Amino acid sequence: MSKTIDLNNKTVVISRTDSIGDVMLTLPICAWINESFPSSKLIFLCRNYTLPIVECFPMVDEIHSYDELELLPVQGRVEAIRAWKADVFIHVFPHKEIAKIAKKAKVKHRIGTSHRSFHLLTCDIRLNFTRKKADEHEAQLNFELLKPFGLESLPSLHVVKQKMRCFQVRHKLEEPQNSLLASNKKKILLHPKSQGSAVEWPIENYVSLALQLVELGHKVFFTGTEIEGKSFKEVIPKHEDIIDVTGRFTLREFIAFIDNVDGLVACSTGPLHIASALNKRAVGLYINKRPMHPGRWGALGENTSNLFADTKEPNETDISLIEVGRVVEML
């Protein structure tokens, strides 16, 4: 590799334009850059959907939405990026169009993986590592892209977890959402769906879990998008302490709502990582199969348990074998 790039007094763009969980697990590299090069400026390029996540990370100086860039003609996108006066552009999530416009904007150093063919023409620094079969956690693998800046080895998961602690809620919960929390009972969020991004625990298991939790004197909320809610709201038990809040929050409101409860249960999806970062009692439900196992995608909070079915031959149905009682014990 060529000589180490000094990021002091430099502007760095982190580009990650995929989902909530992916963005959450990218935030630790922002903390490393900020700590290692305090005079650097960090810009985060994401989607409108995940912008409220990045807002909660004070290490980031500016946030830009790729959805807004896409509204511009190609040359307008190039000029917009050029106006950021970036010295380094890190493609954490490979995106062909973004890679092309970063090069056209003449960003001096453009960093990506060597396994994307379009990076051969658009990146001047290409790191040779693969994610799919890696043993390391996704948040650790993101640090591979920082080796041009003097990072010699990937940090331990303990170190990565420490950097995730910088996540801070920026939005205050208002009425009527705030009134839903007016109870001294332990409050648990159940988030059954993942918008197809993960293997999901059966809704019947969530229903059973909800009933057991209210028997223990807890208050339970079923969460999700409006579309997700339509797929399971008919089976939500009728009980004064089981409340359907699907489709009722913006992401900013949902982050604040999570910050005001005691725990959350979900599969490998964004809300699990949010709850984990906020040090809630988070229980993640996984299959023990590459590349979807908790060793790769597990939530990183100190108060988090990532569960999978204990079977000899893991397959995509294993998640249904995680016992409800086991989840109750973790809460």
C-alpha positions as a printed Julia matrix, in Angstrom:
331×3 Matrix{Float64}:
   0.0     0.0     0.0
   1.18    3.55   -0.67
   2.09    5.94    2.11
  -0.4     6.68    4.88
  -2.89    9.45    4.17
  -3.03   12.12    6.87
  -6.64   13.21    7.39
  -5.89   16.17    9.65
  -7.52   19.31    8.24
  -9.03   17.16    5.48
 -12.68   16.65    4.5
 -13.82   13.02    4.37
 -17.03   11.72    2.84
 -18.5     8.47    4.15
 -20.97    7.06    1.61
 -23.49    4.49    2.85
 -26.81    4.64    1.03
 -28.49    1.42    2.15
 -30.6     0.54    5.21
 -30.83    1.56    8.87
 -28.88   -1.36   10.31
 -26.08   -0.94    7.76
 -25.79    2.76    8.53
 -25.77    2.08   12.28
 -22.86   -0.34   11.88
 -20.94    2.24    9.83
 -21.01    4.9    12.55
 -18.03    3.45   14.52
 -15.63    4.28   11.67
 -16.8     7.89   11.93
 -15.81    7.84   15.6
 -12.37    6.41   14.73
 -11.69    9.1    12.13
 -12.82   11.83   14.52
 -10.68   10.49   17.36
  -7.61    9.82   15.2
  -7.8    13.05   13.19
  -9.67   15.61   15.34
  -9.19   18.42   12.85
 -10.81   16.46   10.02
 -14.29   17.25    8.74
 -16.75   14.36    8.3
 -19.54   14.36    5.73
 -21.99   11.45    5.6
 -23.87   10.65    2.4
 -27.0     8.56    3.0
 -30.64    8.27    1.98
 -33.45   10.47    3.33
 -34.75    7.36    5.08
 -31.64    6.95    7.24
 -30.73   10.61    7.72
 -32.3    10.71   11.24
 -29.89    7.92   12.25
 -26.81    9.91   11.27
 -28.22   12.98   13.03
 -27.8    11.07   16.29
 -24.05   10.72   15.84
 -22.26   13.94   16.88
 -18.98   12.93   15.21
 -20.53   13.73   11.81
 -20.23   17.37   10.78
 -22.52   17.41    7.73
 -25.16   15.07    6.32
 -26.24   14.98    2.69
 -29.02   12.96    1.11
 -28.41   11.03   -2.08
 -32.15   11.24   -2.75
 -31.67   15.0    -3.12
 -28.61   14.54   -5.36
 -30.59   12.2    -7.62
 -33.02   15.01   -8.39
 -30.2    16.91  -10.11
 -28.86   16.28  -13.61
 -25.55   14.39  -13.7
 -23.42   17.52  -13.94
 -25.41   19.07  -11.11
 -24.55   16.08   -8.92
 -20.89   16.45   -9.8
 -20.94   20.15   -8.95
 -22.75   19.47   -5.66
 -20.07   17.0    -4.56
 -17.31   19.3    -5.78
 -18.77   22.05   -3.56
 -18.11   19.85   -0.5
 -14.36   20.25   -1.21
 -13.77   16.65   -0.18
 -10.25   15.28   -0.03
 -11.3    11.65    0.53
 -14.42    9.73   -0.52
 -14.98    6.34    1.16
 -17.47    4.04   -0.57
 -18.56    1.89    2.38
 -21.58    0.76    0.36
 -20.61    0.26   -3.31
 -22.8     2.36   -5.59
 -21.81    2.64   -9.24
 -23.36    6.05   -9.93
 -21.93    7.62   -6.76
 -18.5     6.21   -7.58
 -18.66    7.75  -11.06
 -19.7    11.22   -9.89
 -17.09   11.26   -7.08
 -14.42   10.67   -9.72
 -15.9    13.34  -12.01
 -15.9    15.73   -9.05
 -12.12   15.12   -8.88
 -12.04   14.01   -5.25
  -8.33   13.27   -4.73
  -8.66    9.9    -2.95
 -11.58    7.59   -3.69
 -11.61    4.39   -1.66
 -13.57    1.2    -2.28
 -13.2    -2.57   -2.4
 -11.34   -4.31   -5.22
 -14.2    -6.76   -5.74
 -16.46   -4.3    -7.56
 -15.52   -4.02  -11.24
 -16.66   -0.4   -11.49
 -14.2     0.54   -8.72
 -11.36   -0.34  -11.12
 -12.29    2.75  -13.11
 -13.55    5.01  -10.32
 -11.38    4.4    -7.22
  -7.68    5.17   -6.94
  -7.39    3.08   -3.74
  -8.95   -0.4    -3.77
  -8.87   -2.61   -0.66
  -8.78   -6.36   -1.18
 -11.17   -7.96    1.3
 -14.45   -9.83    1.09
 -17.46   -9.56    3.37
 -19.58  -12.58    2.47
 -17.33  -15.29    3.95
 -15.56  -13.18    6.56
 -15.39  -14.22   10.2
 -15.43  -10.64   11.45
 -18.5    -8.59   12.34
 -19.87   -6.19    9.72
 -18.91   -3.19   11.88
 -15.34   -4.51   12.09
 -15.12   -5.12    8.34
 -15.98   -1.48    7.66
 -12.65   -0.62    9.3
 -10.82   -2.35    6.41
 -11.53    0.81    4.44
  -9.55    2.87    6.96
  -6.22    1.12    6.45
  -4.96    3.81    4.05
  -5.09    6.19    7.07
  -2.72    4.2     9.27
  -5.04    1.62   10.81
  -2.91   -1.52   11.07
  -5.48   -4.08   12.2
  -9.22   -4.35   12.73
 -10.4    -3.29   16.2
 -11.9    -5.81   18.59
 -15.67   -5.94   18.98
 -15.21   -4.46   22.45
 -13.55   -1.39   20.94
 -16.26   -1.11   18.25
 -18.97   -1.27   20.93
 -17.31    1.6    22.78
 -17.44    3.76   19.66
 -21.14    2.99   19.19
 -21.84    4.62   22.56
 -21.6     8.04   20.91
 -25.12    7.52   19.51
 -27.4    10.16   21.09
 -31.12   10.86   20.7
 -31.68   14.3    19.2
 -35.48   14.36   18.94
 -37.85   14.92   21.85
 -40.94   12.74   21.93
 -44.14   14.78   21.72
 -47.84   14.06   22.2
 -49.76   11.91   21.4
 -46.86    9.38   21.27
 -45.57   10.42   24.68
 -48.88    9.6    26.37
 -48.54    5.97   25.28
 -45.71    5.64   27.77
 -47.68    6.92   30.78
 -47.27    3.78   32.86
 -44.97    2.45   35.57
 -44.99   -0.96   33.91
 -41.96   -2.34   32.11
 -42.33   -1.43   28.44
 -41.25   -3.83   25.69
 -41.33   -3.22   21.93
 -41.88   -6.16   19.58
 -40.75   -5.51   16.01
 -41.76   -8.62   14.01
 -40.8    -7.59   10.46
 -37.62   -6.55    8.64
 -38.86   -5.36    5.22
 -37.42   -8.57    3.83
 -33.85   -7.89    4.96
 -33.62  -10.78    7.45
 -35.06  -14.16    8.37
 -38.05  -13.41   10.6
 -39.34  -15.14   13.72
 -42.96  -16.29   13.1
 -45.65  -13.81   14.11
 -47.27  -16.59   16.2
 -44.17  -16.56   18.39
 -44.43  -12.8    18.88
 -48.09  -13.18   19.84
 -47.2   -15.84   22.4
 -44.38  -13.66   23.69
 -46.72  -10.67   24.07
 -49.21  -12.71   26.1
 -46.52  -14.02   28.41
 -45.08  -10.54   28.93
 -48.42   -8.99   29.93
 -48.96  -11.88   32.34
 -45.71  -10.78   33.98
 -47.14   -7.27   34.33
 -45.41   -5.63   31.37
 -46.75   -3.32   28.68
 -46.15   -4.45   25.09
 -46.05   -2.47   21.84
 -46.13   -4.01   18.36
 -44.1    -1.77   16.05
 -43.35   -1.58   12.34
 -44.24    0.38    9.24
 -47.87    0.82    8.22
 -47.48   -1.8     5.48
 -45.84   -4.24    7.91
 -48.62   -3.66   10.42
 -51.29   -4.61    7.88
 -49.69   -8.06    7.57
 -50.12   -8.96   11.24
 -52.4    -6.5    13.05
 -55.36   -8.9    12.82
 -53.58  -11.4    15.07
 -52.42   -8.93   17.73
 -54.16   -9.99   20.96
 -56.91   -7.75   22.3
 -55.53   -6.63   25.64
 -55.27   -3.23   27.33
 -51.5    -3.67   27.74
 -50.83   -4.84   24.17
 -50.8    -1.82   21.87
 -50.45   -1.64   18.09
 -48.32    1.39   17.15
 -47.4     0.28   13.62
 -47.25    3.15   11.15
 -47.56    5.8    13.88
 -44.01    7.13   13.97
 -41.54    8.94   11.8
 -38.04    7.53   12.24
 -37.06   10.47   14.46
 -40.09    9.8    16.66
 -39.39    6.08   16.69
 -35.81    6.62   17.87
 -37.13    8.8    20.7
 -39.81    6.22   21.52
 -37.2     3.46   21.75
 -35.2     5.68   24.08
 -38.17    5.8    26.46
 -38.86    2.07   26.78
 -37.09   -0.77   28.57
 -36.52   -3.33   25.87
 -37.03   -4.47   22.29
 -37.23   -7.82   20.5
 -36.56   -8.08   16.76
 -34.68  -10.06   14.14
 -31.6    -8.63   12.44
 -33.04   -5.24   11.56
 -32.5    -1.51   12.13
 -34.64   -0.99   15.27
 -32.67   -3.74   17.03
 -29.41   -1.86   16.4
 -30.98    1.41   17.55
 -32.19   -0.1    20.82
 -28.84   -1.78   21.34
 -26.93    1.48   20.79
 -29.22    3.2    23.3
 -28.31    0.49   25.86
 -31.84   -0.89   26.05
 -32.45   -4.55   26.86
 -32.35   -5.68   23.25
 -32.93   -9.27   22.16
 -31.92  -10.09   18.59
 -33.25  -13.22   16.84
 -30.99  -14.83   14.22
 -30.24  -17.96   12.27
 -26.83  -19.5    12.82
 -25.86  -19.53    9.15
 -23.35  -17.49    7.17
 -23.57  -14.66    6.35
 -26.68  -13.94    8.44
 -25.5   -15.21   11.81
 -25.06  -12.9    14.85
 -21.29  -13.1    14.59
 -21.62  -11.05   11.42
 -24.72   -8.93   12.09
 -25.35   -9.09   15.83
 -26.38   -5.9    17.64
 -23.46   -4.45   19.61
 -24.87   -2.97   22.81
 -23.55   -3.99   26.22
 -27.12   -4.85   27.28
 -27.94   -6.96   24.2
 -28.49  -10.7    23.72
 -28.31  -12.16   20.21
 -30.08  -15.53   20.09
 -30.22  -18.34   17.54
 -31.68  -21.84   17.63
 -29.24  -24.42   19.0
 -29.4   -27.06   16.28
 -26.76  -29.25   14.66
 -27.72  -28.46   11.07
 -28.64  -24.77   10.75
 -30.96  -23.76    7.94
 -33.33  -20.9     7.2
 -36.15  -22.36    9.31
 -34.05  -22.49   12.47
 -35.22  -19.1    13.71
 -38.69  -20.52   14.36
 -37.1   -22.92   16.85
 -35.99  -20.13   19.19
 -38.24  -20.78   22.15
 -40.54  -18.03   23.4
 -39.6   -18.82   26.99
 -35.93  -18.25   26.16
 -36.73  -14.77   24.89
 -38.79  -14.0    28.02
 -35.81  -14.98   30.17
 -33.57  -12.54   28.29
 -35.93   -9.63   29.0
